[in-house]
Amino acid sequence: REMGVATQMGNQYTAFDPMRKAAHQIKAGQLGTVKEVHIWTNRPVWPQGEHRPMMQPVPETLNWEAWIGPAPWRPYAPTAYHDFRWRGWRDFGTGAVGDMACHTCNLPFMALNMRDPTSVEAECPEHDGDSYPARSKIKFEFPKIGTREAFTMFWYDGGNLPAPEMFKDVTLTTKGDDGKEVPPPCASGVLLVGDKATMYAAGDYADQGIQIIGDVPELQVDYPHSPGHEKEWINAIKDRSKPAMSNFPDYAGPLTETILLGNLAVWKRGRVEWDPVNLKPLNDPSLERIVRTEYRKGYEI
């Protein structure tokens, strides 16, 4: 912001008009007061919860020093980290939450200004802190901001799902990889629960359909249409007074901060109270080393 740089996060479906419309319907009161948000994913689809394998000689074709980069040094092991598996290791990736929540949390973030949680609490299996656990459930508590009331967000991964009764009135079906219809819940999606109605958004990006459940008329709302992800970025470069929706300081930065707080709770396997102004965990100072990483010598910023 200070240097006037045009920025955009690569969560492409921020430019998806049906998702933008749904977000602005929620802003306009389509669901009444939202008290709960439930978000689930089929991730991880890579190994997590494992221990480091035995080291082996580095192949002549690989610059292991460059591959490790700023992360703490570790010995080479074939197939453990490359090419897809790095996501499950804390030194290189951010696990299921960091991989997909910037996409699946996009709708509620846009609709509810979902930032600055005051606490985050995780349930997950024991882990060694080196690899993320195979599954987790995370609860985020958000305070009232302006006219938006306080609410709770629940995150589920590794096969965890919201309670089955939450889908009893959902009729929207999706299609699996084999082309056959799949009853709810879909592999990943969102439920936003208000005191007047509930919204079900299917898919990683709300791209497999959106259904409003409840005896309420669908609101017709104005919302900022997108010319498309790439075009929006080009427009922001040409005219800095028209930033992309998912620009870093106003959107992508707060979104990323919010979702990655889940990994602090996963590390602790418990509750973390958070100071969003100073970016500090309040009840466990030992977590500060995860918030602000110490980079390996030669990679300091």
C-alpha positions, 0 to 999 in steps of 0.5 A: 500500500505504501509503495503503490504496488498493484497486488493480487492473490491467486485465489481465482474464484474471488472473481466468480460472480455467483460467489460475489452475489452470494456474499452480497446477499448475506451482507444484505441480510439474506440469512439474517444474523449469521451465527455459525459458518462450517467449512470442510475440505477433502484435503489432505490428498498428500501424506500427513502425520508421518515421521521423517524417512531415513536419509539417502545420498543426494542425487547429482541432478538435485541442488538440495541446498537450493531446494531447502532454501530458507527452511531449517536444514534436513537430510535428503530423502527420496519421494518424501517431499517432492513433488506434491508431498511438501505441503504436509511438512511444516518446514515447507507447507501449511497443511490442509488449512493453508492449502485450501482455506484461502479458497473455501473460506473466500465466500464467508470472508467476503460476506462477513469481513471474517478477520481478527479472530480472538481465539482459535481452538483445534482438535487433532491427533498427536503429532511431532510438529514436523508433519501436520496431523492427518486430520483436524477440526478447528474452531475460530471465534470472531468478535462483533465488527461494526454492524456484523455480529460475532460468530463462530467458524468451524473448519474440518479436514482429513475426513472430518465433516459437520454433523449429518443433520446439518444437511437434512434440508439440502437438496443440491447435488454435485457430480463426482469424478466419475460423473455420477450425482453425489448427495450432500455433503459434497467433497468440500464446501461451506454452510453459513447458518443464520437465524432466518436461513442457511446457505450451502455453497458446494465445491472448493470455490462455491463453483458447484452450486449455491442453495439458500435453505429456508422460507425466505425470498431470494434477495436481488442485490447489486455487487461488483461484477468481475471482468475475470481474474486476469483482466481484473489484475491487468486493470489494477496495474493500469489504474492503481485507483481500481485495485483487484478484489483480492489485493494484499493489504485489504483482502488477501493479507487478512484472509491469509492471517485468519486461516493460518491461525488455525495452524497455531492451534493445531501445533498446540492441540488446544486453544490459542487466544490471539491479539490481532493488533500486535499479531501475538498469541496471548496465552502461549508465548512459545508460539511466537516462533511460529508466527515469526519464522527464523530463517536459515543463515544466508536467507535472512530478511 
